[in-house]
Amino acid sequence: MTVPVVDVSAALIQDEAGRYLVTRRRRGSHLEGLWEFPGGKREAGESAEAALRRELSEELSATFAVGALVDTVRWEYPERVVVIAFYRCRLEAGTIAPRESQTMAWVAPERLTELEFPPADRELIARLEAGR
């Protein structure tokens, strides 16, 4: 049996203090209740950057510039394989506000490990915490 591969784009958004914006996965979603970097699934024919701009606008009601690709993580869950492309992003226009009733927080890099993230995010978090 072949498991589906899900392509995801995620944003590394930092404020002036260097804290990262993270959101909590909603009830009823895959890995509900865990923290994550905002973003979402790519649609057919959509570039990773276009998907990220769309998802951020839908989730956070603001416009973001998508910058450099920081890392790509492939993680195999029993029911699916997730490939996450993490990009540096910055606020371009608007005010960041959660549109989907998700909890949102600004977290210092050294405190990210205090939150519960999906396994696919943990390797990247270790690098962010180390300042790499």
MIDOSE-1310 file (N, C-alpha, C; in nm, 2 decimals, decimal comma, always signed):
residues 132
mtvp	+0,08/-0,12/+0,00/+0,00/+0,00/+0,00/+0,09/+0,12/+0,00; +0,06/+0,22/-0,09/+0,13/+0,34/-0,10/+0,07/+0,45/-0,01; +0,14/+0,52/+0,07/+0,09/+0,62/+0,15/+0,10/+0,75/+0,07; +0,00/+0,85/+0,09/+0,01/+0,97/+0,01/+0,13/+1,06/+0,06
vvdv	+0,18/+1,14/-0,03/+0,29/+1,23/+0,00/+0,22/+1,37/+0,00; +0,23/+1,44/+0,11/+0,17/+1,58/+0,12/+0,28/+1,68/+0,12; +0,28/+1,77/+0,02/+0,38/+1,88/+0,01/+0,33/+2,00/+0,09; +0,41/+2,05/+0,18/+0,37/+2,16/+0,27/+0,47/+2,27/+0,26
saal	+0,43/+2,39/+0,27/+0,51/+2,51/+0,28/+0,49/+2,57/+0,42; +0,59/+2,61/+0,49/+0,58/+2,67/+0,63/+0,67/+2,79/+0,64; +0,62/+2,89/+0,72/+0,69/+3,02/+0,73/+0,76/+3,03/+0,86; +0,89/+3,08/+0,85/+0,96/+3,12/+0,97/+0,96/+3,27/+0,97
iqde	+0,87/+3,32/+1,05/+0,84/+3,46/+1,07/+0,90/+3,51/+1,20; +0,98/+3,61/+1,20/+1,04/+3,66/+1,32/+1,00/+3,81/+1,34; +0,99/+3,84/+1,47/+0,96/+3,98/+1,50/+1,09/+4,06/+1,53; +1,08/+4,18/+1,57/+1,21/+4,26/+1,59/+1,29/+4,20/+1,71
agry	+1,23/+4,13/+1,80/+1,30/+4,07/+1,91/+1,36/+3,93/+1,87; +1,34/+3,89/+1,75/+1,39/+3,76/+1,71/+1,30/+3,64/+1,74; +1,18/+3,66/+1,80/+1,09/+3,56/+1,83/+1,02/+3,51/+1,70; +0,99/+3,38/+1,71/+0,92/+3,31/+1,59/+0,77/+3,31/+1,62
lvtr	+0,69/+3,33/+1,51/+0,55/+3,32/+1,52/+0,51/+3,17/+1,50; +0,44/+3,12/+1,59/+0,39/+2,98/+1,58/+0,24/+2,98/+1,61; +0,17/+2,88/+1,56/+0,03/+2,86/+1,58/+0,00/+2,72/+1,62; -0,12/+2,70/+1,68/-0,16/+2,57/+1,73/-0,26/+2,51/+1,64
rrrg	-0,23/+2,38/+1,61/-0,32/+2,31/+1,51/-0,46/+2,29/+1,58; -0,56/+2,32/+1,49/-0,70/+2,32/+1,54/-0,75/+2,18/+1,57; -0,86/+2,17/+1,65/-0,93/+2,05/+1,68/-0,98/+1,99/+1,55; -0,97/+1,86/+1,54/-1,02/+1,79/+1,42/-0,92/+1,78/+1,31
shle	-0,80/+1,85/+1,32/-0,70/+1,84/+1,22/-0,60/+1,73/+1,25; -0,52/+1,69/+1,15/-0,41/+1,60/+1,17/-0,32/+1,66/+1,27; -0,28/+1,58/+1,38/-0,19/+1,63/+1,48/-0,25/+1,75/+1,56; -0,38/+1,74/+1,59/-0,45/+1,85/+1,65/-0,38/+1,88/+1,79
glwe	-0,38/+2,01/+1,82/-0,33/+2,06/+1,95/-0,18/+2,08/+1,95; -0,10/+2,03/+1,85/+0,04/+2,06/+1,85/+0,07/+2,20/+1,79; +0,18/+2,25/+1,82/+0,23/+2,38/+1,77/+0,29/+2,36/+1,64; +0,29/+2,46/+1,55/+0,35/+2,45/+1,42/+0,39/+2,59/+1,37
fpgg	+0,48/+2,59/+1,27/+0,50/+2,72/+1,20/+0,39/+2,73/+1,10; +0,33/+2,86/+1,08/+0,22/+2,87/+1,00/+0,25/+2,84/+0,85; +0,15/+2,79/+0,78/+0,16/+2,75/+0,64/+0,06/+2,65/+0,61; +0,08/+2,57/+0,50/-0,02/+2,47/+0,47/+0,02/+2,39/+0,34
krea	-0,07/+2,31/+0,30/-0,05/+2,22/+0,18/-0,05/+2,30/+0,05; +0,03/+2,25/-0,04/+0,04/+2,30/-0,17/-0,08/+2,24/-0,25; -0,14/+2,32/-0,34/-0,24/+2,27/-0,43/-0,17/+2,23/-0,56; -0,24/+2,15/-0,64/-0,18/+2,10/-0,77/-0,14/+2,22/-0,85
gesa	-0,02/+2,21/-0,90/+0,03/+2,32/-0,99/+0,08/+2,44/-0,92; +0,07/+2,45/-0,79/+0,11/+2,57/-0,72/+0,25/+2,56/-0,67; +0,33/+2,66/-0,68/+0,47/+2,66/-0,63/+0,46/+2,67/-0,48; +0,57/+2,62/-0,42/+0,58/+2,63/-0,27/+0,57/+2,77/-0,22
eaal	+0,63/+2,87/-0,29/+0,62/+3,01/-0,25/+0,47/+3,06/-0,26; +0,41/+3,03/-0,37/+0,27/+3,08/-0,39/+0,18/+3,01/-0,29; +0,20/+2,89/-0,26/+0,12/+2,82/-0,16/+0,13/+2,89/-0,02; +0,26/+2,92/+0,01/+0,28/+2,98/+0,14/+0,22/+3,12/+0,15
rrel	+0,23/+3,20/+0,04/+0,17/+3,33/+0,04/+0,01/+3,32/+0,06; -0,05/+3,22/-0,01/-0,19/+3,20/+0,00/-0,23/+3,16/+0,14; -0,16/+3,05/+0,19/-0,19/+3,00/+0,32/-0,18/+3,11/+0,43; -0,07/+3,19/+0,43/-0,05/+3,29/+0,53/-0,16/+3,39/+0,53
seel	-0,20/+3,43/+0,41/-0,31/+3,53/+0,39/-0,44/+3,47/+0,45; -0,47/+3,34/+0,42/-0,59/+3,28/+0,47/-0,59/+3,26/+0,62; -0,47/+3,23/+0,67/-0,46/+3,20/+0,82/-0,44/+3,32/+0,90; -0,36/+3,42/+0,85/-0,32/+3,53/+0,94/-0,36/+3,67/+0,89
satf	-0,44/+3,67/+0,79/-0,51/+3,80/+0,74/-0,41/+3,91/+0,70; -0,29/+3,87/+0,67/-0,19/+3,97/+0,63/-0,11/+3,92/+0,50; -0,04/+4,01/+0,44/+0,04/+3,97/+0,32/+0,19/+3,96/+0,36; +0,25/+3,85/+0,32/+0,39/+3,82/+0,35/+0,48/+3,81/+0,23
avga	+0,60/+3,85/+0,25/+0,70/+3,83/+0,14/+0,77/+3,70/+0,18; +0,78/+3,61/+0,08/+0,85/+3,48/+0,10/+0,99/+3,49/+0,06; +1,08/+3,46/+0,15/+1,22/+3,48/+0,13/+1,29/+3,35/+0,10; +1,41/+3,33/+0,16/+1,50/+3,22/+0,13/+1,44/+3,09/+0,19
lvdt	+1,46/+2,98/+0,11/+1,43/+2,84/+0,17/+1,54/+2,81/+0,27; +1,49/+2,78/+0,39/+1,59/+2,75/+0,50/+1,62/+2,60/+0,51; +1,51/+2,52/+0,49/+1,53/+2,37/+0,51/+1,41/+2,30/+0,45; +1,43/+2,18/+0,41/+1,32/+2,09/+0,37/+1,33/+1,96/+0,45
vrwe	+1,22/+1,93/+0,51/+1,21/+1,81/+0,60/+1,11/+1,71/+0,55; +1,15/+1,58/+0,53/+1,06/+1,48/+0,49/+1,04/+1,39/+0,62; +0,91/+1,37/+0,65/+0,88/+1,29/+0,77/+0,77/+1,18/+0,73; +0,79/+1,06/+0,77/+0,70/+0,95/+0,74/+0,61/+0,92/+0,86
yper	+0,49/+0,95/+0,85/+0,39/+0,91/+0,95/+0,33/+0,78/+0,90; +0,26/+0,71/+0,99/+0,20/+0,58/+0,94/+0,10/+0,60/+0,82; +0,02/+0,71/+0,82/-0,08/+0,73/+0,73/-0,04/+0,82/+0,61; +0,07/+0,89/+0,62/+0,11/+0,98/+0,51/+0,26/+1,02/+0,53
vvvi	+0,32/+1,07/+0,42/+0,45/+1,12/+0,42/+0,43/+1,27/+0,40; +0,50/+1,35/+0,49/+0,49/+1,50/+0,48/+0,63/+1,55/+0,44; +0,63/+1,64/+0,34/+0,75/+1,70/+0,30/+0,73/+1,85/+0,32; +0,80/+1,91/+0,41/+0,78/+2,05/+0,45/+0,90/+2,14/+0,41
afyr	+0,87/+2,24/+0,33/+0,97/+2,34/+0,29/+0,95/+2,46/+0,38; +1,05/+2,49/+0,46/+1,05/+2,60/+0,55/+1,12/+2,72/+0,49; +1,05/+2,84/+0,48/+1,10/+2,96/+0,42/+1,10/+3,07/+0,52; +1,20/+3,16/+0,51/+1,20/+3,28/+0,59/+1,10/+3,37/+0,53
crle	+1,01/+3,44/+0,61/+0,91/+3,52/+0,56/+0,90/+3,65/+0,64; +0,86/+3,76/+0,58/+0,84/+3,88/+0,66/+0,71/+3,95/+0,62; +0,65/+4,02/+0,72/+0,53/+4,09/+0,70/+0,55/+4,19/+0,59; +0,46/+4,20/+0,50/+0,47/+4,29/+0,39/+0,36/+4,40/+0,41
agti	+0,24/+4,36/+0,44/+0,13/+4,45/+0,46/+0,02/+4,39/+0,55; -0,05/+4,48/+0,62/-0,16/+4,43/+0,71/-0,11/+4,41/+0,85; -0,21/+4,35/+0,93/-0,18/+4,32/+1,07/-0,20/+4,17/+1,08; -0,10/+4,11/+1,15/-0,11/+3,96/+1,17/-0,22/+3,93/+1,28
apre	-0,32/+3,86/+1,24/-0,43/+3,82/+1,32/-0,48/+3,68/+1,28; -0,50/+3,59/+1,37/-0,55/+3,46/+1,34/-0,69/+3,46/+1,28; -0,71/+3,40/+1,17/-0,84/+3,40/+1,10/-0,92/+3,28/+1,12; -0,86/+3,17/+1,17/-0,92/+3,04/+1,18/-0,93/+3,00/+1,33
sqtm	-0,94/+3,09/+1,42/-0,96/+3,06/+1,56/-0,84/+2,98/+1,62; -0,73/+2,98/+1,55/-0,61/+2,91/+1,61/-0,54/+3,00/+1,71; -0,48/+2,94/+1,81/-0,40/+3,01/+1,90/-0,27/+3,04/+1,84; -0,22/+3,16/+1,87/-0,10/+3,21/+1,80/+0,00/+3,26/+1,91
awva	+0,13/+3,25/+1,90/+0,22/+3,30/+2,00/+0,35/+3,34/+1,93; +0,43/+3,43/+1,99/+0,56/+3,47/+1,95/+0,65/+3,40/+2,05; +0,75/+3,32/+2,00/+0,83/+3,24/+2,09/+0,98/+3,26/+2,06; +1,06/+3,29/+2,16/+1,20/+3,30/+2,14/+1,26/+3,17/+2,10
perl	+1,36/+3,17/+2,01/+1,42/+3,05/+1,96/+1,46/+2,94/+2,06; +1,51/+2,99/+2,17/+1,56/+2,90/+2,28/+1,44/+2,84/+2,36; +1,32/+2,89/+2,34/+1,20/+2,84/+2,41/+1,11/+2,75/+2,32; +1,14/+2,74/+2,19/+1,06/+2,66/+2,10/+1,05/+2,51/+2,15
tele	+1,16/+2,46/+2,21/+1,16/+2,32/+2,26/+1,06/+2,30/+2,38; +1,02/+2,41/+2,44/+0,92/+2,39/+2,55/+0,78/+2,36/+2,50; +0,75/+2,39/+2,37/+0,62/+2,36/+2,31/+0,63/+2,23/+2,24; +0,51/+2,17/+2,23/+0,50/+2,04/+2,16/+0,47/+2,06/+2,02
fppa	+0,57/+2,02/+1,93/+0,56/+2,03/+1,79/+0,55/+1,89/+1,73; +0,50/+1,88/+1,60/+0,50/+1,75/+1,53/+0,65/+1,71/+1,51; +0,67/+1,58/+1,50/+0,81/+1,53/+1,49/+0,88/+1,59/+1,37; +0,81/+1,62/+1,26/+0,87/+1,67/+1,14/+0,94/+1,81/+1,17
drel	+0,89/+1,88/+1,27/+0,94/+2,01/+1,29/+1,06/+2,01/+1,39; +1,08/+1,91/+1,47/+1,18/+1,91/+1,58/+1,32/+1,92/+1,54; +1,36/+1,86/+1,42/+1,50/+1,88/+1,38/+1,53/+2,02/+1,34; +1,44/+2,08/+1,27/+1,46/+2,23/+1,24/+1,46/+2,31/+1,36
iarl	+1,38/+2,29/+1,46/+1,37/+2,36/+1,58/+1,51/+2,35/+1,66; +1,57/+2,24/+1,66/+1,70/+2,22/+1,72/+1,80/+2,32/+1,66; +1,80/+2,33/+1,52/+1,89/+2,42/+1,45/+1,86/+2,56/+1,48; +1,73/+2,60/+1,48/+1,69/+2,74/+1,51/+1,74/+2,78/+1,65
eagr	+1,72/+2,68/+1,75/+1,76/+2,71/+1,89/+1,91/+2,73/+1,90; +1,98/+2,66/+1,82/+2,13/+2,67/+1,82/+2,18/+2,80/+1,74; +2,08/+2,87/+1,68/+2,11/+2,99/+1,60/+2,17/+2,96/+1,47; +2,14/+2,85/+1,41/+2,19/+2,82/+1,28/+2,09/+2,84/+1,17
